[in-house]
Amino acid sequence: MTGKTVEVLGKQLIIMDTTLRDGEQTSGVSFSEHEKLSVARVLLEDVRVDRIEIASARVSEGEFKGTQRVMKWAAQKGHLEKIEVLGFVDGKVSLQWIADAGGKVINLLCKGSYKHVTEQLRKTPEEHLNDVRKVIANANEMGIRVNIYLEDWSNGMRSSKDYVHFMISALQEEQVGRIMLPDTLGILDPDETYDFCLEMIEAYPDVDFDFHAHNDYDLAIANVFHALKAGIRCVHTTVNGLGERAGNAPLSSVIATIKDHLKMKTNVNETQLNKISKLVESFSGIRIPTNKPLIGEFVFTQCSGIHADGDSKNNLYFNDLLPERFGRIRQYALGKTSGKANIKKNLDELGIELDAESLKKVTNRIIELADEKESITNEDLPYIVSDVLHSDLVEQKVKVVNYSITYTMGLRPVANVALEIDGKEYEEYSDGDGQYDAFVKALRRIYQRLGKSFPKLVDYVVTIPPGGHTDALVETVITWQNNREFKTKGLDPDQNAAAIKATIRMLNIIENEFKPEMLDKIVSTNS
């Protein structure tokens, strides 16, 4: 890298999140009006990012209505200046679209490379600059603030630096708030990012620059890191790294890197990062990889028994990424590498105490199940303990007597369910949006009659082994929420039957919430 590193320690950084614009360019992702508003609200008021980009002008009627709804809310809450819309060099067309939606900021998409100007627009640099100046003048007349995107800036810096400097030299004289430097095709490496950003900052010290990374080489976070070291003071992110092709720099990873490695400050409330990640996962339909740093399901889960043992001895396997920082908790997986330390930590969480010999038996059984490729959750432990030690810790208080689920083309599915609870039989029926939905609604009616609470279904995952065998077992894992979040699973050749097994297991778990006398029984029996 050339030049000197700009001092960054203790500096304040601006975060602009573009999940609702650039993130929506992920294949298959389209946010509804309600979803756009929900994400905007959480980003600005809970996560507390500084700016958000929520739409592209002229895209569709739905995009206009969604933008209008967010702008109306933002005006009431005093956030209007924080909300931005991508617009185009088209005279007053994009500006009018933004104005009609209630917006006050346009991020004007201009060309950042000579190749784009001459081959896509088929114009000279001077012609393009004149067109841009006209839009800026129109925006000023309409009371709309202008930021500039230099599209394909990274390629421009590689192959046509004179053009890049020509544009920025001219634009710095205009009424422009910020000039945004996108690595549009995700081509940069960290050294190039540093050198190019430093060149911009040293050549134009009075210009406020943003850096916008793409992740095509899996270098987005590294490039953001080096842009900040070069002196950039605003970076763009998306929640969960959504975005075109390989996506953008993930908000959560950017925030952790800023705080822990660069010792910089942001306004972001990192305890809310998991909340916004789950919200966007739900709305986008794009699942978060289980090993995604900070927000993946397993990233705060220790699998190795050695690690669990070390954590019990002065937290030997902790680092600065403590799960509590991000609204999460540390967990200890149950599997063949768990060892007694992992299993003991899970038993402690449930309030179950076993003697050394009993713990060894339970550990061996978990290893056997894991070798058979069984997935094991914390909620399975009481059943395993009960089975291995032949105790009556888990009582089957809820049983399915029988059920019937019917589906007729053109009609809503209907379920009839007979359930036995504490020896008494109850029957209900219901229709639903699907066969399993009808079954669950019938269960809810029974529980409503009995004045019992019924947990909320949070997530539903079906796993079918590859290979296309029609008689293969289906594993259904359902996540529930009552006073805590927990999972249950069912295994059956039929998907609905697997889901029903997982549901009945859930009901027995909540009916068997462990009482002190149960724990005394198992401890005294096996100690």
C-alpha positions, 0 to 999 in steps of 0.5 A, spaced: 500 500 500 502 506 498 501 513 502 500 513 510 494 510 513 490 516 516 489 516 523 482 512 525 482 510 532 476 513 536 473 516 530 466 517 528 463 513 522 457 514 518 453 507 516 448 508 510 444 501 510 441 500 503 438 493 504 431 496 502 434 498 495 441 494 493 439 488 498 432 488 494 436 486 488 437 479 490 434 474 486 427 473 488 427 478 493 421 483 493 419 487 500 412 489 500 409 496 503 408 493 510 415 490 510 419 496 507 416 500 513 418 495 518 425 494 516 426 502 515 423 503 522 427 498 526 434 500 522 433 507 524 429 507 531 432 500 534 439 499 530 440 506 529 444 507 523 445 514 520 442 513 513 438 508 509 437 507 502 430 505 500 428 504 493 430 506 486 426 511 482 421 509 477 421 502 478 414 500 479 407 502 482 409 498 488 415 501 489 412 508 489 407 506 494 412 502 499 417 509 498 411 513 499 409 509 506 416 510 509 416 517 507 410 519 510 412 515 517 419 518 516 416 525 516 412 524 522 418 521 526 423 527 524 427 522 520 426 524 513 433 527 511 435 520 513 432 516 507 434 516 500 432 514 494 436 512 488 435 516 482 437 517 474 440 522 470 433 523 466 432 531 467 426 531 472 423 524 471 426 521 477 426 527 481 419 528 480 418 521 482 421 522 489 418 528 490 411 525 489 413 520 494 415 525 499 422 524 499 428 529 500 434 526 498 436 523 491 442 518 490 444 520 483 447 514 479 452 517 474 458 514 471 464 512 474 468 509 468 470 512 461 468 505 458 461 506 461 460 513 459 462 512 452 459 504 451 453 504 455 451 512 454 454 513 448 456 520 450 462 524 451 465 525 458 463 533 457 456 531 455 455 526 461 457 532 466 452 537 463 446 532 463 448 531 471 449 538 472 442 539 469 439 534 474 443 537 480 440 544 478 433 541 478 434 538 484 436 545 487 430 548 485 425 542 487 428 542 494 431 535 494 438 534 496 443 530 492 448 525 493 452 522 487 454 515 486 459 514 481 457 507 478 463 502 476 468 507 480 473 501 481 473 499 474 474 507 473 480 507 477 483 501 474 483 503 467 481 511 466 483 515 472 483 521 468 476 520 467 474 519 475 478 525 476 475 529 471 468 528 474 470 529 481 473 535 480 467 538 476 462 535 481 466 538 487 464 545 485 456 543 485 451 543 490 452 535 492 452 532 499 456 526 498 460 522 493 459 515 493 465 510 491 462 503 489 466 497 487 460 496 483 462 489 480 466 487 486 473 487 483 477 490 488 482 487 493 484 490 500 490 494 497 487 497 491 481 499 495 486 502 500 490 506 495 484 508 491 480 511 497 486 514 499 488 517 492 480 520 493 481 523 500 488 526 498 486 529 492 479 532 494 480 533 502 473 537 502 469 532 499 465 527 503 466 520 500 462 514 501 465 507 500 460 501 497 463 494 497 460 488 493 462 481 495 464 477 489 470 475 491 468 474 498 472 481 500 467 486 502 469 486 509 476 486 508 475 492 503 471 496 508 476 495 513 481 498 508 477 503 506 476 506 513 484 505 514 485 510 508 480 515 511 473 514 508 468 516 514 462 513 511 460 506 508 454 502 505 452 495 508 446 491 507 442 486 513 445 479 512 449 481 506 443 481 501 445 484 494 446 483 487 450 477 485 454 475 491 451 481 495 454 487 499 458 488 506 453 485 511 451 490 517 453 486 523 460 484 520 461 491 519 459 494 525 463 488 529 470 490 525 469 497 526 469 496 534 473 491 535 479 492 530 479 499 528 476 502 535 472 506 531 465 509 534 458 508 530 451 510 533 449 503 531 446 499 537 449 492 536 444 489 541 439 489 535 443 486 530 440 479 531 433 482 531 434 486 524 437 480 521 432 475 523 426 480 521 430 481 514 431 473 513 423 472 514 421 478 509 426 476 504 425 469 504 433 468 504 436 464 510 442 466 514 447 461 513 448 457 520 455 459 520 454 466 518 459 470 523 455 474 528 448 472 526 448 465 524 445 460 528 451 456 530 456 461 531 455 462 538 455 454 539 461 450 542 461 443 539 467 441 542 467 438 549 474 441 550 471 448 548 466 447 553 471 444 559 475 450 557 469 455 558 468 452 565 475 454 567 476 462 566 472 462 559 478 460 555 475 459 549 471 466 549 473 472 544 471 479 544 465 477 540 461 475 546 454 473 544 450 478 549 453 484 545 449 482 539 442 480 543 444 472 543 446 467 548 452 462 548 450 454 547 453 448 547 452 443 541 450 436 543 453 431 538 459 426 538 464 431 539 461 434 545 464 430 551 461 430 558 463 438 559 458 440 553 452 435 556 453 437 563 452 445 561 446 443 557 443 439 563 445 445 568 441 449 564 435 445 565 436 444 572 438 436 572 444 434 576 447 427 574 452 423 578 458 421 574 456 414 572 449 416 569 452 422 566 457 417 562 451 413 560 447 419 557 454 421 554 455 415 550 448 415 548 448 422 545 455 419 541 451 413 539 445 418 536 450 422 533 453 417 529 447 415 526 446 422 524 441 424 529 440 431 530 440 432 538 437 439 541 437 441 548 429 439 548 431 432 547 436 431 553 430 429 558 427 424 553 434 421 552 436 421 560 429 418 561 430 413 556 438 411 558 436 411 566 429 408 565 426 414 569 419 417 569 422 424 568 418 425 562 411 423 562 407 423 556 401 427 558 399 429 551 397 423 546 394 424 539 388 419 539 387 420 532 386 425 526 384 426 519 386 431 514 383 432 508 385 436 502 380 437 496 382 441 490 379 448 490 377 447 497 381 449 504 384 443 507 380 440 513 383 437 520 379 433 525 383 432 531 382 427 537 387 429 543 388 426 550 391 430 555 392 428 562 387 422 561 381 426 558 379 426 551 378 432 547 376 433 539 376 439 535 376 440 527 378 446 523 380 448 516 387 452 514 391 454 509 394 448 508 394 441 511 398 442 517 396 449 518 389 446 519 391 441 524 395 446 528 388 450 528 384 444 531 389 444 536 389 451 538 381 450 539 382 445 544 387 449 548 383 455 548 377 451 550 382 449 556 384 456 557 391 453 556 397 457 552 399 455 545 406 457 543 407 461 537 410 457 531 417 461 529 420 457 524 419 451 520 424 447 516 424 440 512 430 436 511 429 431 505 435 427 504 438 427 497 437 422 492 430 422 490 427 416 494 420 417 495 420 412 501 426 417 505 424 419 512 423 427 512 425 430 518 421 436 520 424 441 525 420 447 528 422 452 532 417 455 538 416 461 542 413 461 549 416 464 555 423 462 551 425 459 544 426 452 543 426 447 537 422 440 536 423 435 531 419 429 528 421 424 523 417 420 518 416 418 511 410 423 510 412 431 511 405 432 515 406 426 520 413 428 521 411 435 523 405 433 527 410 428 531 414 435 532 408 438 535 406 433 540 413 433 542 412 440 543 406 440 547 409 434 552 415 439 553 411 445 555 406 440 559 412 437 563 416 443 565 420 441 570 418 441 577 423 441 583 420 434 585 421 431 578 429 433 579 429 430 586 427 424 583 432 423 578 437 425 582 436 421 588 434 415 583 441 415 580 446 418 585 
